[in-house]
Amino acid sequence: MEASSELILLGGLLLLLSVFAGAASARLGAPLLLAFLGLGMLAGEDGPGHIRFDDFRVSYLIGSAALAVILFEGGLVTRWTQVRQLLAPSALLATVGVAITAGIVGATAHYGFGVPWVGALLVGAVVAPTDAAAVVSVLHMQKLDLRPRVAAVLELESGLNDPISVFATLSLVGVMQHPAAFGWGHAGELFGVQMLGGLAIGALGGWALLFLFRKLNLDGGLYPILGLAGAMTAFGGAQIVEASGFLATYLAALILGNGDYAGREALVRFFGSFAWLSQIVLFLMLGLLVTPHELPPALVPAFATAGVLILVARPVAVALCLLPFRYDWREILFISWVGLRGAVPIFLAIIPVLTGAQSGNLLFGTTFIVVMISLLIQGWTVAPVARWLKLGARPETD
């Protein structure tokens, strides 16, 4: 009983400190997620908190649930008009762009550090996706009035690129574990199940939720619970059949968010708050999971990876994907710079650790440092870069 009370007290204090850290970082113009991550590290084994947490299985479970909530909230507030207008460039960035980014980073790891091709491409696949929570929080907290198609394509891309990154990570881990048995046919089958299954389950789940919201006469407080149940069911159901839970959850929320029904405003408010809680818990946990004194071997590959990712791979991928849609050089440069990495790459780096892949812990450490660098350098400079490029960025007036 005493231990339970201590855990509850500790959880409350960490959440309270997270709110204070968030308020302080907003005043300083720092990315909020970086504050949560740093607080987790301070509470961890090497920090003043001395909390030892190294359970990757629990981390994967908590990470999955938190990302499902974050993606569901993103889908709820995305409008069909944005999707119709910007689906093509966003989808190209989320698929071909991710593949180009992963390929360039993988080639750097192979030729620069002698990593075998499969392992090198795994590094690229893990760090390639941008993070919805990082992108949305930075854009919203900076209160930038950007050109609509620039802000919208950034947010839509970050919500769509998780499935292809998960597919690439799982495929490459499969090749590492069973090099003789895992071939192109197996990869194609996995891709089909992931994408088509995610689309089917997401569409079915979204229309089913919309039907329930319209037909059930519930107490106002139960509508958000129904939405949460739907989000978890869509994600978990898709994952059970090896489909993309991320795609299913985002699509279900997109359908529900664009419908008309009782309890809609309460649902959006609830998920707005719950998504923040999920981000705090997720980044605190990831900060606790990392052990700073074990990171030095990952410093050189991490800085090299981050440099290539930020300065070469992301800009090349964005330019190749957006030039056909007549984005000008200022827009391409800004979208390249705001390709923030966050919880998703760290979450993906947990998969090789759980499967016992060779150098899995080194990959986790490298990915963690890359995310820190991205949040520090890119996240802190979004507003100055937007003003420098004259993209209509100005603080919003209250």
N, C-alpha and C positions, 0 to 999 in steps of 0.2 A: 504493500500500500504506500509506503513511504517513497519507494522508487518511482511509482506511478505519479505521485504528486510532484516529485522532482522533475520528471520528464515533462509534465504539463507546465510547470513553472518555467523550465528551460525553453520550451516551445513558445510560450507567451513572451518571454523576454527577447528571444531572437526575432519574433515578428515585430515587437515594439521597436527594437533597435533598427530593424529593416525600414520601418516607416520613417524614423529619424534620419537614417542614412539616405533614404530616398529624397527627403526634403532638403537635406544638405547638398546632395549631388545636383538637384534641380537648380539650386541657387548658384552653384559653381558652373553649371552648364555641362556637367559630366553625365555620361550615360547611366541611367538608373540601374540597369542590369549589372554594370560593373561594380556598383556599390554593393549590391546583394551578393555578388560573387566574392568580393573582397571580404565582406562580413563573414561569409561562410568559412573562408580561409583563416580569418582571425579566430573564429570559434573552434577551428580544427585542431588536429594533433600537434602541429608545429606552432600554433598561435597561442595567445593567452588563455583561450578557452580549454585547450588540451582535450577536446572531444575526439576520441578515436572512432572513425567510421570508415570502413573499407569493404562494405558489402555491395558488390556490383550487381548482384541479383535484385536486391531491394531497390537499388538505384535505378535499375532498368524498369522495374514495376512502377515506381513513383514517377519516373521520367515519362513513361508511356501515358499514364493518366493525366499528368500535368500538360503534356503537349496536346493531348486530345482536347482538353478544355480550352487551351489557347487557340487551337485551330478552329474549334467550334465557334468561339466568340468572333474570330476573324471572319468566318463565313456568314455569321448572323448580320454583321454590319456592312457586308459587301453588297452593292446594288447591281442588279442585272444590267443596267445601262453601262456600268464600268466593264462588266464581263464581256458584253457584246462588242464594245468598242475596242477593248484592249486584250481580248483573249489570245489573238494570234501572236503578237509580240511577247506577251507574258508567258504563254505556253512554250514558245520557241526558246526563250531564256531559261525556262524551267526544265527543259529537256536537252536540246542541242547545246545550250549555253553551259549547263552543268557538265555535259560530256566533254566539251572543249576545255573547260576549266580543269576538270579532273585529268584530262590527257596531258595538258601542259605541266601541271604540278607533278604528275606521275613521271613524265619524262625527266623533269629536274631531279626528282628523287633517284631515278635509275642512273642517269649519267653523272649526276653530281655526287651522289653518295654510294653508288654501287648497289642499291637495293634491287633485288630481283623484280622483274616486271610486274608480277602479280601483286607483290607487296607494295611496290611503288604506286601502282594504279589504285590500290586500296587507300593509300594516303590521300591521293587526289580525290577519290570518291567521298571520303569522310569529310574533308574540308571544303568541298565544292559548294554545298548548298548555303544560300543565305538564310537568315533566321527571321521568321515572322515576328516574334516577340521583340527582337532587337531592332529591326527596321521600323516597325510601327511605333514602338515606345520612343525611339530617338526622333522620328519625324513629328510625333504629336507633342512631345515634351519641349522640343525646340520652338514650337508654335510658328512653323514656317508656312507662308502662303505660296506654295510652289505651283508651277504650271500643273493643271489637273492630270494631264496624261503622264507626267513624270512621276508624281506621287502615287497615282493609281497603279502604274505598271510595276513600281517597286513593291507595293503591298501585295498585289496579285501574284507576282512572281514568287515572293517569299512564301505565300500560302500554297503554291502549286509545286514547288521543286522538291519537297520532301520525298514523295513516292519514288522518283527516279533515283534519288540518292540512296534510299533504303534498298531498292532493287540492286543497284550497283554494288553496294556494300555486301549484301547477302550473297550475291553471285560470286564476288571475289573471295569471300571467306569460304564459300563452297569449293572453289577451285583450289584454295590452299589446303583444305582438309582432304579433298578427294580429287587430286589432279587428273587421274585417269578416268574417273566416272563422270565428272562434271564437264559437259561439253556445250557446244553452241545450242544443240537441241534442248538440253536441260535449261539453259539460260533463257531461250525463247519461250519455253513453257512457263517458267517462273515469271517472266515479264508479262505474258498474257494473263496469267492468273492474278498477278498483282494489280495491273491496270484495269482490265475488264471486270475483274471481281470487285475492285474498289468502286468503280463507276456504278456497277449494278447494285451493290449493297448500299452505296450512298444515295442513289436515286430512290430505291425502295424505302430506305429508312427515312429520307426526307419527306416523301409523300405520305408515308404512314404517320409520321409525327404531325404533319400539317393536318391530316384527317382527324387525329386524336385531339389536337388543339381546338379544332372547329366543332367537334361533336361532343366532347366531354364538358360538362358544366361543373368545373372545379372551384374550390376556394382559391382566391387569388394567390395565396402562398404556395399552392401546389403546382402551379404552372412552371415555375423555374425547376422544380424537382423533376417534373415530367421531361423537361428539356435536357437536364443532366442525365437522366436515365437513358434518353435516346442517344445522347452523345457517347456514353460509355458502351451501350449496346452496339451501336454502329461500329465503333472502333474495335471492341473486343470480338464481335462477330466476324468482322473482316479478317482480323489477325488469326483467328482460329482456323479459317479455311485458307490461310496463307495469301490472302488478298491484302491490298494496301489499306490499313486502318486509317492512315493519315488522309488519303484521298476520299475514302468513304465518309469520314467525319466532316471534312470540309465541304463536300458536296451536299450532304444531308443538311448542314447548317445553312448553306447558301439557298437551298430550296425553302427551308423553314423561314429564314430571315426575310425572304421576299414575298411571303404570304401575308394575308390579312386575317387576323383572328383575335379572340379575346386573350388578354394576358401578354400580348407582344411586348409592350413597353416594360413590364415587370421582368420579362425574360431577358431582354437586352440589358437592363440595369443589373440584374443578377449576374449574368455572365461577364459583364464589364468588371464587376468587383471580384468575381471568382477567378477570372483570368489573371488579374493582378496577384491574387493570393497564390495561384498556381505558379506564376513567374517567380515570386519571392521564394516559395518552397523549393522550386526546381533549382534556382541558382544558389540558394543557401546549401542545398544538398550537394550540388556539384562542387562548391567551394570546400565543403567538409570532406568530400571524397578524395580530393587531391592532397598529396603529401609533398609540400614544397621542397623538403630536403632530398627528395628522390628525382627532382626535375632537372638538375644540371646536365645529365647526359643528353637530354632532349633540347637543350638551349640552341645549339648550333643548327641542327636540322629544322627546329621550329622557326628560327629567325629567317633562315633561307627560304623555307616554305611560305612564310608570311610575306616576305618580300616579293617572291615570284607571283604569289596569289594576288596581292593587292596591286602591284605595278605592271604585271604582264598578263597573267591568265584571265583575270576578271575583265580588264579593259578589252582584250582581244575578243573574248567571248561576247561581250556586250556589243561591240562594234559590228561584228559579223552578223549578230542576230537582229540588230535594230536599224542598220543602214537601209535594208529593203523597205522599212516603214517610214522613211524620211525623217528620222530623228536627226537633229543637227548635232554638231560636235560638242556643244555645251551640254546638251541633254545627255548624250552618250557618256561624256566624262563624269557628269554628276551621278548618273545611274551606276557607273562603274565604281565610283568612290563610296557609294552608300550600299555596296554589297556586303553588309555587316554579317559577321559570323557570331553565333551565340550558342544557345543550348543544344540545337540540333546536331552540329558536328561533334560535340562532346558526347551526346547521347549515342550517336552512331559509333563513336570510338569505344563504347562499352561493349559492343557486340563481339569484336575480336577477342576481348579479354574473357568474356563469358564462354566463348567457344574454345579457349585455350590456344589461340593462334600464336605463332611465334612472334616475339617482339610486340605482343599486344599491349603490354604496359608502357612500352616506349612510345607506341602510337598514341595512347591515351594522353601521356604527358606532353607530347608534341602538339596534339590537337588543342589541349587546354591552353598552352602558351600562345598558339596561333589566335585563338579566340580572344585572349587577353590583349594581344597586340592590336587586333582588329577593333575591339571596343575602345582601347586607349587612343589609337591614332585616328581611325576613321570616325568612330562615334563622337569624339570630342570636337571634330572639325567640320561637322556637317553644315552648320550655319555659316561659318566663314567661307566655305567652298561655294555654297549656294549664292551668297552675296557676290563673291568674286566672279562667278560665272553669269551673274545678272539673270537669274532664272525667276525673277519676280518674287524673290524671297524677302519678306518683311515681317516683323512681329505682328501678330494679330492684335487688334485693339479689343479690350473688354467691353 
